Amino acid sequence: MDDPLLQLTRLFSLLLGLGIAAILSGLGFAWRIKWGAQATQAKIRIGALVPLLGLLVILDQTSFVIASAELFRHMSLSYASLIAVLVVIGGYYAISTFVFPDNPTDWPSFDDYYLSVSRLILSGMIAINVATLTYEFLLTRSGVELPANGGAGGSGMGFGDPVSLVAELAFFPLLATLLFVRSQRGSFALLISCNLLMFFDALYPLLTGKALASELRSDFDDISRLFSLLIGLAIMTLIGGLARCWRLSRPAARRRENIRIGWLVPLLGIVLLLNQASFFIKAFEINRHVPFTYSSLLAVLALIGGYYVISTFVFPQDPSEWPDYDIYFQKVKRPVIGGMVVINAISGIYMLALVVNGVGLMQTRNPRPGSGVVEAGIELALLAVIAGLFFTKSERANLWLLCAAIALLCSDAVRSIA
């Protein structure tokens, strides 16, 4: 890919990543309300329609990533092509900002909000997918052979497989029907059906052995910038929260309320920040061994999107709602710690599977004598500390365990350069 076209894909990854981040932020906010970590005066009913719509938009955007990687190779860089990409990807970002309300307290029932915005979002999805499929059709008419990367949703390029064709033909009528259905029960059933078809699109090639991974390393290298953006936003959320705590503890912030920051929430933010930095190194190593398929992109998005969501939990969105941050810590520590453990466990299992299959990872090449024992000891100690954090309720015990987790994470960093 030439340099100008490479810049185009970077712009595409940035806009798409921001669109996905907007939906993840909304999902995180809804989760905080359900968990009781978001203090609101009005009672808000989240329901299922808005989260399901957000999931559908994310799945459709990830499906579009697969299609775009192939389509960009047949696109010439021009003013017109740049405008076309901005319209399509900018449209995805625009409808992503509509999925969740800007001010949730204005909508006591999210199901009512769904009914007010669903037509706009679904119309945008249909328009973007139709434009993509039209361009694919024009390419095939000109003699270009596109790979069969799936059926349902925006990936298209699955017309050569009968099952994929059926999924493609079923998806768009269901999506169009959602435009006109106004009952909550009917919308729920249709959203479930559309989401299941998108998951089928990802899993069908794996189940049939027809998964087609791109042979071009540049594909995943380009799209990995999208996920680097998401984890960068997660880190930015944590650093911003730490800075806010610092401002609140100093005369730099004017406030009427007397807010007690304490140590627990800032230390939890540092633990997650260090863990995300460690995860970024692991992700950089295993990135080269992840196939560029719809299912693998969904898996990576689930992990890194999960990091972004739990990062929004660490610090309260409105500090004035929590006069004592130590009380807030007790509300949110379990989803944060639990999410961190699950994400690291999944990535660790994948790395172990690579090693068992004979893949030489950076950590397994030319190991120093005794380094494996030291690393295993640090990992086991960290696991014990994290387990203690998850279950203990004592503020003093939480404080010491957080300090121990930070010390272990820092020692692992020092060990890596020693």
SESETI-467152 format. One record per residue: x, y, z of N, C-alpha, C in turn. Coordinates in steps of 0.1 Angstrom, whole numbers, padded with zeros to 4 digits, always signed. Layout:
BEGIN
XYZXYZXYZ...
***
This chain:
BEGIN
+0009-0012+0000+0000+0000+0000+0009+0012+0000+0006+0022-0009+0014+0034-0010+0011+0043+0002+0020+0053+0004+0019+0061+0016+0006+0069+0017+0002+0076+0006-0011+0083+0007-0023+0074+0011-0023+0062+0005-0034+0053+0009-0033+0049+0023-0021+0047+0028-0018+0043+0042-0024+0054+0051-0022+0067+0048-0027+0078+0056-0043+0077+0056-0048+0073+0045-0063+0072+0044-0068+0061+0054-0061+0050+0054-0066+0040+0064-0064+0044+0078-0053+0052+0081-0051+0057+0095-0063+0066+0099-0067+0075+0089-0079+0083+0092-0091+0075+0094-0093+0065+0086-0104+0055+0088-0104+0049+0102-0092+0044+0106-0091+0037+0119-0094+0047+0130-0089+0059+0129-0092+0069+0140-0107+0072+0141-0114+0074+0130-0128+0078+0131-0136+0066+0136-0133+0054+0131-0140+0042+0135-0138+0039+0150-0125+0041+0154-0122+0038+0168-0129+0048+0177-0131+0060+0173-0138+0070+0181-0153+0067+0182-0158+0061+0171-0172+0057+0171-0175+0046+0180-0166+0036+0180-0167+0024+0189-0165+0029+0203-0156+0038+0206-0154+0043+0219-0166+0050+0225-0173+0057+0216-0185+0064+0220-0196+0055+0225-0197+0043+0218-0207+0033+0222-0202+0026+0235-0189+0023+0236-0184+0017+0248-0186+0026+0260-0184+0039+0259-0186+0048+0270-0201+0048+0274-0210+0047+0265-0224+0046+0269-0227+0033+0276-0221+0022+0271-0223+0009+0278-0218+0009+0292-0206+0016+0293-0200+0017+0306-0209+0025+0316-0214+0036+0311-0223+0044+0319-0236+0037+0323-0241+0029+0314-0253+0021+0317-0250+0011+0328-0238+0005+0326-0234-0006+0336-0232+0001+0350-0226+0013+0350-0224+0019+0363-0238+0022+0370-0248+0026+0362-0261+0029+0368-0267+0016+0373-0266+0005+0366-0271-0008+0370-0264-0013+0383-0251-0010+0384-0242-0015+0395-0244-0006+0407-0250+0005+0406-0251+0015+0417-0239+0024+0419-0230+0024+0409-0218+0032+0410-0220+0046+0405-0232+0048+0399-0235+0061+0393-0247+0067+0401-0243+0077+0410-0254+0083+0418-0262+0092+0410-0275+0089+0409-0285+0098+0401-0297+0100+0410-0302+0113+0409-0314+0116+0417-0326+0109+0411-0327+0108+0398-0339+0102+0392-0336+0087+0390-0346+0079+0391-0345+0065+0389-0345+0062+0374-0335+0056+0369-0334+0054+0355-0335+0039+0352-0344+0035+0343-0345+0021+0338-0338+0019+0325-0328+0011+0325-0319+0009+0313-0326+0001+0303-0332-0010+0307-0338-0019+0297-0328-0026+0289-0333-0033+0278-0324-0041+0269-0322-0035+0255-0331-0026+0251-0332-0022+0237-0319-0013+0234-0316-0003+0242-0304+0005+0238-0291-0003+0239-0288-0011+0249-0276-0019+0249-0275-0028+0237-0286-0034+0233-0287-0043+0222-0284-0036+0209-0289-0024+0208-0287-0015+0196-0272-0011+0196-0266-0008+0207-0252-0005+0207-0243-0016+0203-0247-0028+0208-0240-0040+0204-0241-0043+0189-0252-0041+0184-0254-0043+0169-0246-0033+0161-0245-0021+0165-0237-0011+0158-0222-0014+0159-0218-0019+0170-0204-0023+0172-0201-0035+0163-0209-0045+0163-0207-0057+0155-0207-0053+0140-0216-0044+0136-0216-0040+0122-0204-0032+0118-0199-0024+0127-0187-0016+0125-0175-0025+0123-0174-0036+0132-0163-0045+0131-0164-0053+0118-0176-0057+0114-0177-0064+0101-0173-0055+0090-0175-0042+0091-0171-0032+0081-0156-0032+0080-0149-0034+0091-0134-0034+0091-0129-0044+0081-0135-0056+0082-0131-0067+0073-0132-0063+0058-0144-0057+0055-0147-0053+0041-0137-0042+0037-0135-0032+0046-0127-0021+0042-0113-0025+0039-0107-0034+0046-0093-0038+0044-0091-0043+0030-0101-0050+0025-0101-0055+0011-0104-0044+0001-0114-0036+0004-0118-0026-0006-0108-0015-0007-0101-0012+0003-0091-0001+0002-0080-0004-0008-0077-0017-0010-0067-0021-0019-0071-0019-0034-0084-0016-0036-0089-0014-0049-0093+0001-0051-0089+0009-0042-0094+0023-0042-0082+0032-0045-0084+0041-0054-0073+0051-0058-0075+0063-0049-0064+0069-0044-0065+0080-0036-0068+0093-0044-0079+0099-0041-0083+0112-0048-0092+0120-0038-0094+0132-0042-0103+0140-0034-0117+0134-0032-0122+0128-0043-0135+0122-0043-0135+0110-0033-0124+0101-0034-0124+0090-0026-0123+0093-0011-0115+0104-0008-0114+0109+0006-0127+0114+0011-0135+0121+0003-0148+0126+0007-0157+0114+0010-0156+0104+0001-0165+0092+0002-0162+0085+0015-0149+0083+0019-0145+0076+0031-0150+0085+0043-0148+0098+0043-0152+0106+0054-0167+0106+0056-0175+0105+0045-0189+0104+0046-0193+0091+0052-0187+0080+0048-0191+0067+0053-0187+0065+0067-0174+0067+0070-0169+0064+0083-0173+0076+0093-0174+0088+0088-0180+0099+0096-0194+0096+0099-0201+0090+0090-0215+0086+0093-0216+0076+0104-0207+0066+0104-0206+0056+0115-0204+0063+0128-0194+0073+0128-0192+0080+0141-0204+0088+0145-0210+0094+0136-0222+0102+0139-0233+0094+0146-0237+0083+0139-0247+0075+0145-0243+0068+0158-0230+0066+0160-0225+0060+0173-0228+0070+0184-0227+0083+0182-0230+0092+0193-0244+0093+0196-0253+0088+0188-0268+0088+0191-0272+0076+0199-0264+0065+0200-0269+0053+0206-0273+0055+0220-0265+0062+0228-0269+0065+0242-0271+0080+0244-0280+0083+0253-0283+0097+0255-0272+0105+0262-0270+0117+0258-0259+0125+0263-0261+0128+0278-0274+0130+0282-0277+0132+0296-0288+0122+0300-0283+0111+0306-0293+0100+0309-0304+0103+0318-0302+0113+0327-0312+0117+0336-0324+0123+0329-0323+0127+0317-0334+0133+0309-0343+0121+0304-0338+0109+0305-0346+0098+0300-0347+0087+0311-0358+0088+0319-0360+0078+0330-0361+0064+0325-0365+0062+0312-0366+0049+0306-0358+0050+0293-0347+0042+0292-0339+0041+0280-0347+0035+0268-0357+0027+0271-0365+0021+0260-0373+0032+0253-0377+0043+0260-0383+0054+0253-0373+0062+0245-0361+0063+0250-0350+0069+0242-0348+0061+0229-0348+0048+0230-0346+0039+0218-0356+0043+0208-0368+0044+0212-0379+0047+0202-0377+0060+0195-0370+0069+0202-0369+0083+0196-0357+0084+0187-0347+0075+0188-0335+0076+0179-0332+0064+0170-0340+0053+0172-0336+0041+0165-0337+0042+0150-0347+0049+0145-0349+0051+0131-0337+0058+0125-0332+0068+0131-0321+0075+0126-0308+0066+0125-0306+0059+0136-0294+0050+0137-0295+0039+0127-0307+0032+0126-0309+0021+0117-0308+0026+0102-0314+0038+0099-0313+0043+0086-0299+0045+0082-0291+0051+0091-0277+0053+0088-0269+0040+0086-0272+0030+0094-0265+0017+0092-0269+0011+0078-0282+0012+0075-0286+0006+0062-0280+0014+0050-0279+0027+0051-0273+0035+0040-0259+0032+0039-0251+0031+0050-0237+0028+0049-0235+0014+0043-0242+0004+0047-0241-0010+0042-0245-0011+0028-0255-0004+0024-0259-0004+0010-0248+0002+0001-0243+0013+0006-0232+0020-0002-0220+0010-0003-0217+0003+0007-0205-0006+0007-0208-0018-0003-0220-0023-0002-0223-0035-0010-0224-0030-0025-0229-0018-0027-0229-0013-0041-0215-0012-0047-0206-0007-0039-0192-0006-0043-0186-0020-0046-0189-0029-0037-0184-0043-0039-0190-0049-0052-0203-0046-0055-0209-0051-0067-0202-0045-0080-0199-0032-0079-0192-0025-0090-0178-0031-0092-0171-0035-0081-0158-0041-0083-0159-0054-0089-0169-0062-0085-0170-0076-0091-0174-0075-0106-0182-0065-0109-0186-0063-0123-0174-0059-0132-0164-0053-0126-0153-0049-0133-0142-0060-0134-0145-0071-0128-0136-0083-0129-0128-0085-0117-0130-0077-0106-0122-0079-0094-0128-0091-0086-0120-0100-0081-0124-0111-0073-0123-0108-0058-0134-0107-0051-0133-0104-0037-0134-0117-0029-0127-0118-0018-0127-0130-0010-0140-0131-0002-0145-0143+0001-0157-0145+0009-0154-0145+0023-0155-0133+0029-0152-0131+0043-0164-0131+0052-0175-0135+0048-0187-0136+0056-0199-0132+0049-0211-0133+0055-0223-0130+0049-0231-0119+0054-0235-0120+0067-0244-0110+0072-0237-0097+0075-0245-0086+0074-0240-0073+0078-0231-0067+0067-0223-0057+0071-0216-0049+0062-0204-0056+0055-0200-0068+0060-0189-0074+0054-0192-0078+0040-0204-0082+0037-0207-0086+0023-0198-0097+0019-0193-0097+0006-0183-0105+0001-0184-0120+0006-0197-0124+0007-0200-0138+0011-0209-0144+0001-0211-0138-0010-0221-0143-0020-0218-0156-0026-0205-0161-0025-0202-0173-0032-0206-0185-0023-0209-0183-0011-0213-0194-0002-0228-0194+0000-0235-0205-0002-0250-0205-0001-0255-0201+0013-0248-0206+0024-0253-0202+0037-0250-0188+0040-0239-0182+0036-0236-0168+0038-0246-0160+0030-0250-0164+0018-0260-0157+0010-0273-0156+0017-0277-0167+0023-0290-0167+0031-0289-0158+0043-0278-0158+0050-0276-0149+0061-0276-0134+0056-0270-0131+0045-0270-0118+0039-0284-0113+0036-0292-0123+0030-0306-0119+0025-0315-0118+0037-0312-0125+0048-0320-0124+0060-0317-0112+0069-0305-0107+0069-0301-0096+0078-0307-0083+0074-0307-0079+0061-0311-0066+0058-0327-0065+0059-0335-0075+0056-0349-0073+0058-0352-0072+0073-0345-0079+0082-0347-0077+0096-0343-0063+0101-0332-0058+0095-0328-0045+0099-0338-0034+0094-0343-0036+0082-0353-0027+0076-0366-0028+0084-0370-0040+0089-0382-0041+0097-0381-0034+0110-0369-0033+0116-0367-0026+0128-0371-0011+0127-0370-0006+0115-0373+0008+0112-0388+0011+0115-0396+0001+0113-0411+0004+0114-0417-0002+0126-0410-0012+0133-0416-0018+0145-0415-0008+0157-0425-0005+0164-0425+0004+0175-0428-0002+0188-0431-0015+0188-0434-0021+0201-0421-0026+0207-0420-0025+0220-0407-0029+0227-0404-0044+0225-0415-0052+0226-0413-0067+0225-0408-0070+0211-0414-0064+0201-0410-0067+0187-0396-0062+0184-0393-0051+0189-0379-0045+0187-0369-0054+0194-0372-0059+0206-0363-0068+0213-0360-0080+0205-0371-0087+0200-0369-0099+0192-0361-0097+0179-0363-0086+0173-0356-0083+0160-0341-0079+0163-0339-0072+0174-0325-0069+0178-0317-0081+0181-0323-0090+0189-0317-0103+0192-0314-0111+0179-0323-0111+0170-0321-0118+0157-0310-0112+0149-0309-0099+0148-0298-0093+0140-0285-0095+0147-0284-0094+0160-0271-0097+0167-0267-0111+0165-0276-0120+0166-0273-0135+0164-0268-0137+0150-0274-0130+0140-0269-0132+0126-0255-0127+0125-0252-0116+0132-0238-0110+0131-0228-0119+0137-0232-0125+0149-0223-0135+0155-0221-0148+0147-0232-0152+0140-0231-0163+0131-0222-0160+0119-0222-0147+0115-0213-0143+0104-0198-0145+0108-0195-0143+0121-0182-0144+0126-0178-0159+0129-0188-0167+0134-0184-0181+0138-0186-0191+0126-0194-0188+0116-0197-0198+0106-0184-0202+0099-0175-0193+0095-0162-0197+0088-0154-0206+0097-0154-0204+0110-0146-0212+0120-0152-0226+0121-0166-0227+0121-0172-0239+0123-0171-0248+0111-0170-0242+0099-0170-0249+0086-0155-0251+0081-0146-0245+0088-0132-0246+0084-0129-0237+0072-0137-0227+0069-0136-0218+0058-0131-0204+0062-0125-0203+0074-0120-0190+0078-0109-0186+0069-0110-0174+0064-0100-0169+0055-0093-0158+0061-0080-0160+0066-0072-0150+0072-0064-0143+0061-0063-0130+0061-0056-0123+0051-0041-0127+0052-0035-0128+0041-0020-0131+0041-0012-0118+0041-0018-0106+0041-0011-0094+0041-0010-0089+0055+0002-0088+0060+0005-0084+0074+0000-0069+0076+0000-0061+0065-0004-0047+0066-0018-0046+0070-0026-0056+0067-0041-0055+0071-0042-0053+0086-0037-0063+0094-0039-0062+0108-0030-0051+0114-0019-0048+0108-0011-0037+0113-0018-0024+0112-0025-0022+0101-0033-0010+0100-0045-0009+0109-0052-0020+0110-0064-0020+0119-0060-0021+0133-0048-0026+0137-0044-0026+0151-0043-0012+0156-0042-0002+0148-0042+0012+0153-0055+0015+0159-0066+0009+0154-0079+0011+0159-0079+0007+0174-0074-0005+0177-0074-0010+0190-0063-0003+0199-0053+0002+0193-0043+0010+0201-0050+0023+0205-0058+0028+0197-0066+0040+0200-0075+0037+0212-0082+0026+0212-0091+0023+0223-0083+0021+0236-0072+0014+0236-0065+0012+0249-0058+0025+0253-0055+0034+0243-0050+0047+0246-0060+0056+0253-0073+0054+0248-0084+0062+0255-0086+0057+0269-0085+0043+0271-0086+0038+0284-0076+0043+0294-0063+0044+0289-0052+0050+0297-0055+0064+0299-0060+0071+0289-0063+0086+0291-0073+0088+0302-0084+0079+0302-0094+0080+0312-0088+0079+0326-0079+0069+0328-0073+0067+0341-0064+0079+0345-0056+0083+0336-0047+0095+0339-0055+0107+0342-0066+0109+0334-0075+0121+0336-0081+0120+0350-0085+0107+0354-0091+0106+0367-0081+0109+0379-0069+0104+0377-0059+0107+0387-0056+0122+0388-0056+0128+0376-0053+0143+0376-0065+0150+0383-0077+0145+0381-0089+0151+0388-0088+0150+0403-0084+0138+0407-0082+0136+0422-0072+0146+0427-0061+0148+0420-0050+0157+0424-0056+0171+0425-0063+0175+0415-0069+0189+0415-0079+0191+0427-0087+0180+0430-0096+0181+0441-0090+0182+0454-0078+0176+0455-0071+0176+0468-0062+0189+0470-0062+0197+0459-0054+0209+0460-0063+0221+0458-0059+0233+0460-0067+0245+0458-0070+0248+0443-0066+0239+0434-0068+0242+0420-0083+0240+0416-0091+0234+0424-0105+0231+0420-0114+0238+0430-0123+0246+0426-0133+0253+0434-0145+0244+0436-0149+0242+0448-0161+0233+0450-0167+0237+0463-0180+0235+0464-0187+0237+0476-0187+0225+0486-0187+0213+0480-0187+0201+0488-0173+0198+0493-0173+0192+0505-0161+0187+0511-0159+0173+0507-0150+0170+0497-0148+0157+0491-0135+0151+0497-0137+0139+0503-0125+0132+0508-0121+0122+0498-0109+0124+0492-0103+0115+0482-0098+0102+0487-0090+0103+0498-0084+0090+0503-0074+0085+0494-0070+0072+0496-0060+0066+0488-0065+0054+0479-0076+0049+0483-0080+0036+0476-0083+0038+0461-0091+0048+0458-0094+0050+0443-0082+0054+0435-0074+0063+0439-0062+0066+0431-0053+0054+0430-0051+0046+0440-0042+0034+0439-0048+0024+0430-0061+0023+0430-0068+0013+0421-0066+0018+0407-0066+0031+0404-0064+0036+0391-0049+0033+0386-0040+0034+0396-0026+0031+0392-0024+0017+0389-0030+0008+0397-0029-0007+0394-0035-0010+0380-0046-0005+0377-0052-0007+0364-0043-0001+0353-0037+0011+0355-0029+0017+0346-0016+0009+0343-0010+0004+0353+0002-0005+0352-0002-0018+0345-0013-0023+0348-0017-0036+0342-0020-0034+0327-0026-0022+0323-0028-0020+0309-0015-0018+0301-0005-0012+0308+0008-0010+0301+0014-0024+0299+0013-0033+0309+0018-0046+0307+0010-0054+0296-0003-0052+0296-0011-0058+0285-0008-0053+0272-0004-0040+0271-0001-0035+0258+0012-0041+0252+0022-0044+0261+0034-0051+0256+0030-0065+0251+0022-0072+0259+0018-0086+0255+0010-0085+0241+0001-0076+0240-0007-0074+0228+0002-0072+0216+0012-0064+0218+0022-0061+0207+0029-0073+0202+0032-0082+0212+0039-0095+0209+0030-0105+0202+0017-0106+0207+0009-0117+0201+0001-0111+0188+0002-0098+0186-0005-0092+0174-0001-0099+0161+0012-0103+0160+0016-0109+0148+0011-0123+0146+0005-0129+0156+0000-0143+0155-0015-0144+0156-0022-0132+0154-0036-0132+0154-0041-0131+0139-0049-0141+0134-0054-0140+0121-0063-0128+0119-0063-0123+0107-0072-0111+0103-0085-0116+0098-0094-0120+0108-0107-0125+0105-0117-0117+0113-0130-0118+0109-0141-0112+0117-0141-0116+0131-0140-0130+0133-0141-0135+0147-0129-0131+0155-0117-0130+0150-0106-0126+0158-0107-0111+0161-0112-0103+0152-0113-0089+0155-0124-0086+0166-0134-0094+0166-0144-0093+0177-0138-0097+0190-0130-0108+0190-0123-0112+0203-0114-0101+0208-0106-0095+0199-0097-0085+0203-0105-0072+0208-0115-0069+0201-0124-0058+0205-0130-0060+0219-0134-0073+0221-0140-0076+0234-0130-0074+0245-0118-0078+0243-0108-0076+0254-0104-0061+0256-0101-0055+0245-0096-0041+0247-0108-0032+0250-0120-0034+0244-0132-0027+0248-0135-0029+0262-0133-0041+0267-0135-0044+0281-0126-0035+0290-0113-0034+0286-0104-0025+0294-0109-0011+0294-0114-0006+0283-0119+0007+0282-0131+0009+0291-0140-0001+0291-0152+0001+0299-0149+0001+0314-0141-0009+0319-0138-0009+0333-0129+0003+0337-0122+0009+0328-0115+0022+0331-0124+0033+0334-0136+0033+0328-0146+0043+0331-0152+0042+0345-0150+0030+0351-0155+0027+0364-0147+0033+0376-0134+0034+0373-0124+0036+0384-0127+0049+0392-0130+0060+0384-0132+0073+0391-0146+0077+0388-0153+0083+0398-0167+0088+0396-0167+0099+0385-0178+0098+0377-0179+0108+0366-0182+0122+0372-0190+0123+0383-0193+0135+0390-0188+0134+0404-0176+0140+0407-0170+0138+0421-0180+0143+0432-0188+0153+0429-0197+0159+0439-0207+0149+0444-0210+0138+0436-0219+0128+0440-0214+0118+0450-0200+0118+0452-0194+0109+0461-0185+0117+0471-0190+0122+0482-0182+0129+0491-0170+0121+0497-0172+0108+0497-0161+0100+0503-0157+0089+0492-0145+0091+0486-0141+0082+0475-0139+0068+0480-0136+0066+0493-0134+0052+0498-0147+0044+0497-0159+0051+0499-0172+0044+0497-0174+0040+0483-0170+0049+0474-0171+0047+0459-0162+0035+0456-0150+0034+0462-0141+0023+0459-0148+0009+0462-0155+0009+0473-0162-0004+0476-0172-0008+0466-0178+0003+0460-0189+0000+0450-0183-0006+0437-0171-0001+0433-0166-0004+0419-0155-0014+0419-0149-0017+0430-0136-0025+0429-0138-0039+0423-0150-0045+0426-0152-0059+0421-0153-0059+0406-0162-0051+0400-0162-0051+0385-0148-0047+0379-0141-0038+0385-0128-0034+0379-0118-0045+0381-0116-0051+0393-0107-0062+0395-0111-0074+0388-0124-0077+0388-0129-0089+0381-0127-0088+0366-0129-0077+0360-0127-0075+0346-0112-0076+0342-0104-0070+0351-0089-0071+0348-0085-0085+0348-0089-0093+0358-0085-0107+0359-0090-0115+0347-0102-0113+0343-0108-0120+0331-0100-0117+0318-0097-0104+0316-0090-0100+0304-0076-0106+0304-0069-0105+0315-0055-0111+0316-0055-0126+0315-0065-0133+0320-0066-0147+0319-0068-0152+0305-0077-0145+0298-0079-0148+0284-0066-0146+0275-0060-0135+0277-0048-0132+0269-0037-0142+0273-0036-0146+0286-0026-0155+0291-0028-0169+0285-0041-0173+0284-0044-0186+0278-0041-0187+0263-0043-0175+0256-0040-0175+0242-0024-0176+0240-0017-0169+0249-0002-0169+0248+0003-0183+0251-0003-0190+0261+0001-0203+0264-0002-0213+0252-0014-0211+0246-0017-0219+0234-0007-0217+0223-0002-0205+0221+0008-0202+0211+0021-0209+0214+0025-0209+0227+0037-0215+0231+0036-0230+0229+0025-0236+0233+0023-0251+0231+0024-0255+0217+0019-0246+0208+0019-0249+0193+0033-0246+0187+0043-0243+0195+0056-0240+0190+0060-0226+0186+0051-0217+0189+0054-0203+0185+0063-0197+0196+0074-0191+0191+0084-0185+0200+0081-0170+0203+0075-0168+0215+0072-0154+0219+0084-0148+0224+0084-0135+0226+0095-0127+0231+0099-0132+0244+0090-0136+0253+0093-0140+0266+0099-0154+0267+0098-0162+0256+0103-0175+0256+0116-0177+0248+0120-0166+0241+0132-0167+0233+0144-0163+0242+0154-0172+0242+0167-0170+0250+0164-0165+0264+0156-0173+0272+0154-0168+0286+0166-0168+0294+0167-0159+0304+0179-0159+0313+0177-0169+0323+0188-0175+0328+0187-0186+0338+0179-0181+0351+0169-0188+0354+0161-0185+0366+0150-0175+0364+0150-0169+0351+0140-0158+0349+0126-0164+0349+0124-0176+0345+0111-0182+0345+0105-0184+0359+0114-0188+0368+0110-0190+0382+0106-0177+0388+0114-0166+0386+0111-0153+0391+0098-0148+0386+0096-0149+0373+0084-0144+0367+0072-0152+0372+0073-0165+0373+0062-0173+0379+0059-0169+0393+0069-0166+0401+0067-0162+0415+0060-0149+0415+0064-0139+0407+0057-0126+0406+0042-0128+0402+0040-0136+0392+0026-0138+0387+0017-0144+0398+0023-0154+0405+0015-0161+0416+0012-0152+0427+0022-0144+0431+0021-0134+0442+0010-0124+0438+0011-0119+0425+0001-0109+0421-0013-0115+0421-0014-0127+0417-0027-0134+0416-0033-0135+0430-0025-0138+0440-0029-0139+0454-0034-0125+0459-0026-0115+0456-0029-0101+0460-0043-0097+0454-0044-0100+0441-0056-0095+0434-0069-0103+0440-0067-0116+0443-0078-0123+0449-0082-0117+0462-0071-0113+0470-0074-0107+0483-0082-0094+0481-0078-0086+0471-0084-0073+0468-0099-0076+0465-0102-0086+0458-0116-0089+0453-0125-0092+0465-0120-0099+0475-0128-0104+0486-0128-0095+0498-0117-0089+0502-0116-0082+0514-0124-0069+0514-0130-0065+0526-0138-0053+0527-0131-0043+0536-0120-0047+0543-0113-0038+0552-0106-0027+0544-0108-0015+0548-0101-0004+0541-0086-0005+0542-0081-0008+0554-0067-0009+0557-0061-0021+0549-0068-0032+0548-0063-0044+0540-0063-0040+0525-0073-0033+0521-0073-0029+0507-0062-0020+0503-0059-0011+0513-0047-0002+0510-0034-0009+0509-0032-0019+0518-0019-0026+0517-0019-0035+0505-0030-0041+0502-0030-0050+0490-0028-0042+0477-0034-0030+0476-0032-0022+0464-0017-0018+0463-0011-0014+0474+0004-0011+0474+0012-0023+0470+0008-0035+0475+0015-0047+0471+0014-0050+0456+0002-0048+0451+0000-0050+0437+0008-0041+0428+0009-0028+0432+0017-0018+0425+0032-0022+0426+0036-0026+0438+0050-0030+0439+0054-0042+0430+0045-0052+0429+0047-0064+0421+0047-0060+0406+0038-0052+0402+0038-0047+0388+0050-0040+0384+0055-0031+0393+0067-0023+0391+0079-0032+0391+0079-0042+0400+0091-0051+0400+0091-0060+0387+0080-0063+0381+0079-0070+0369+0085-0061+0357+0082-0048+0358+0088-0039+0348+0103-0038+0350+0107-0037+0362+0122-0036+0365+0129-0048+0360+0123-0060+0363+0129-0073+0359+0130-0073+0344+0121-0067+0336+0122-0068+0322+0134-0061+0316+0139-0051+0323+0151-0044+0318+0164-0047+0325+0162-0055+0336+0174-0059+0343+0183-0068+0335
***
